[in-house]
Amino acid sequence: MKARFLGVMLFGCLLSLPAVAPAQQLNGSKHVLQVVKASPSDQDVAKAVAKGLIAWASHEAGKAQPCDGILEEIARAAARATRDSLIDSALEDLAPTSKAAERAAVRNLTILALDGRLPRDRRRVLTDLRRTNPDMADAVEIVEFLIQLAQAVDKSR
């Protein structure tokens, strides 16, 4: 059990690291070509859901148990920190220009999805997004991520 917990934690930490792509130079010049994506691809959404499922494992590992001692509580706190880091990384994949405050608002909805308490109705999720942050309300990718994550968690139970 502890080895599985540590494996999930390590894998989660690795996935939460941001991907770094080297800049490409054209014809030896010093001009750098930058491509800006308008919206995430289906692959980005799938990658975010995969991170979300690992965050779910960290979320489950972070739940307090009645017989927890100080070491277990420290390990559970680390699991919750890993969960939050993975969720933030997934949200950065979906909305790279989002602010930390926006990601924190969506993180709360993501935790509801991990607990199985997020409604599966896109309109209700959009209403919840508008309530937490009006700027995130039109982010269809975020809603799709939350719904797909909730469905994946349901299938995993």
C-alpha positions as CSV (number, residue, x, y, z in Angstrom):
1,M,0.0,0.0,0.0
2,K,2.8,2.5,0.9
3,A,4.8,1.6,-2.2
4,R,1.7,2.2,-4.4
5,F,1.1,5.5,-2.6
6,L,4.7,6.6,-3.1
7,G,4.5,5.5,-6.8
8,V,1.4,7.6,-7.3
9,M,3.0,10.5,-5.6
10,L,6.2,10.3,-7.7
11,F,4.3,9.9,-11.0
12,G,2.1,12.8,-10.0
13,C,5.1,15.0,-9.3
14,L,6.6,14.2,-12.7
15,L,3.4,14.9,-14.5
16,S,2.9,18.2,-12.8
17,L,6.2,19.5,-14.1
18,P,5.6,21.9,-17.0
19,A,6.6,20.8,-20.5
20,V,9.3,23.0,-22.0
21,A,9.6,23.3,-25.7
22,P,12.8,24.8,-27.2
23,A,12.4,27.8,-29.5
24,Q,13.3,27.3,-33.1
25,Q,15.3,29.7,-35.1
26,L,14.7,30.4,-38.7
27,N,17.7,30.4,-41.2
28,G,20.2,31.1,-38.4
29,S,18.6,34.5,-37.6
30,K,17.9,35.6,-34.1
31,H,14.2,35.9,-34.7
32,V,12.2,33.3,-32.8
33,L,9.0,31.9,-34.1
34,Q,6.4,31.5,-31.5
35,V,3.1,29.7,-32.1
36,V,0.2,30.7,-30.0
37,K,-2.7,28.2,-29.7
38,A,-6.2,29.6,-29.7
39,S,-7.7,26.7,-27.8
40,P,-6.5,23.3,-26.5
41,S,-6.6,20.3,-28.7
42,D,-8.5,17.1,-27.9
43,Q,-5.1,15.7,-27.0
44,D,-4.6,18.5,-24.5
45,V,-8.0,17.8,-22.9
46,A,-7.1,14.0,-22.7
47,K,-3.8,14.8,-21.1
48,A,-5.5,17.1,-18.6
49,V,-8.0,14.3,-17.8
50,A,-5.1,11.9,-17.3
51,K,-3.5,14.3,-14.9
52,G,-6.9,14.6,-13.2
53,L,-7.1,10.9,-12.7
54,I,-3.7,10.8,-11.1
55,A,-4.8,13.8,-9.0
56,W,-7.8,11.6,-8.0
57,A,-5.5,8.9,-6.7
58,S,-3.6,11.6,-4.7
59,H,-7.0,13.0,-3.5
60,E,-8.0,9.5,-2.3
61,A,-4.6,9.0,-0.6
62,G,-5.0,12.4,1.1
63,K,-8.2,11.6,2.9
64,A,-7.8,11.4,6.6
65,Q,-8.3,8.1,8.4
66,P,-9.3,7.7,12.0
67,C,-6.0,5.8,12.9
68,D,-3.6,8.4,11.4
69,G,-0.5,9.3,13.3
70,I,1.7,12.3,12.6
71,L,3.6,10.5,9.8
72,E,0.4,9.5,8.0
73,E,-0.9,13.1,8.3
74,I,2.3,14.5,6.8
75,A,2.0,12.0,3.9
76,R,-1.6,12.9,3.4
77,A,-0.8,16.6,3.3
78,A,1.9,15.8,0.7
79,A,-0.7,13.8,-1.3
80,R,-3.1,16.8,-1.2
81,A,-0.4,19.2,-2.3
82,T,0.4,16.8,-5.2
83,R,-3.3,16.7,-6.1
84,D,-3.4,20.5,-6.2
85,S,-0.2,20.7,-8.3
86,L,-1.6,18.2,-10.8
87,I,-4.9,20.0,-11.1
88,D,-3.1,23.3,-11.6
89,S,-0.9,21.7,-14.3
90,A,-3.9,20.2,-16.0
91,L,-5.6,23.6,-16.0
92,E,-2.4,25.3,-17.4
93,D,-2.6,22.7,-20.2
94,L,-6.1,23.8,-21.0
95,A,-5.8,27.5,-20.4
96,P,-2.1,28.5,-20.4
97,T,-2.9,32.2,-20.0
98,S,-5.2,31.8,-17.0
99,K,-4.2,33.4,-13.7
100,A,-3.5,31.5,-10.5
101,A,-6.7,32.9,-8.9
102,E,-8.7,31.5,-11.8
103,R,-7.1,28.1,-11.6
104,A,-7.7,28.1,-7.8
105,A,-11.4,28.7,-8.4
106,V,-11.6,25.9,-11.0
107,R,-9.6,23.7,-8.7
108,N,-12.5,23.7,-6.2
109,L,-14.8,22.5,-8.9
110,T,-12.3,19.9,-9.9
111,I,-12.2,18.6,-6.3
112,L,-16.0,18.3,-6.4
113,A,-15.5,16.1,-9.6
114,L,-12.9,14.0,-7.8
115,D,-15.4,13.5,-4.9
116,G,-18.2,12.6,-7.4
117,R,-20.2,15.6,-6.3
118,L,-19.9,17.7,-9.6
119,P,-23.1,17.7,-11.6
120,R,-22.8,16.1,-15.0
121,D,-24.9,18.8,-16.6
122,R,-22.8,21.2,-18.7
123,R,-25.2,24.1,-18.0
124,R,-24.9,23.6,-14.2
125,V,-21.1,23.4,-14.4
126,L,-21.0,26.6,-16.5
127,T,-23.3,28.3,-13.9
128,D,-20.8,27.2,-11.2
129,L,-17.9,28.6,-13.2
130,R,-19.7,31.9,-13.6
131,R,-20.4,32.0,-9.9
132,T,-16.7,31.4,-9.0
133,N,-15.2,33.5,-11.7
134,P,-17.1,35.3,-14.5
135,D,-14.0,35.4,-16.7
136,M,-13.8,31.6,-16.9
137,A,-17.5,31.1,-17.8
138,D,-16.8,30.9,-21.6
139,A,-14.0,28.4,-21.3
140,V,-15.7,25.5,-22.9
141,E,-12.5,23.5,-22.6
142,I,-12.6,23.8,-18.8
143,V,-16.2,22.6,-18.7
144,E,-15.4,19.7,-21.0
145,F,-12.4,18.8,-18.8
146,L,-14.5,18.9,-15.6
147,I,-17.3,16.7,-17.1
148,Q,-14.8,14.2,-18.7
149,L,-12.9,14.0,-15.4
150,A,-16.1,13.4,-13.4
151,Q,-17.1,10.7,-15.9
152,A,-13.7,9.0,-15.7
153,V,-13.8,9.0,-11.9
154,D,-17.3,7.5,-12.0
155,K,-16.0,4.7,-14.3
156,S,-13.0,4.1,-12.0
157,R,-15.1,3.6,-8.9
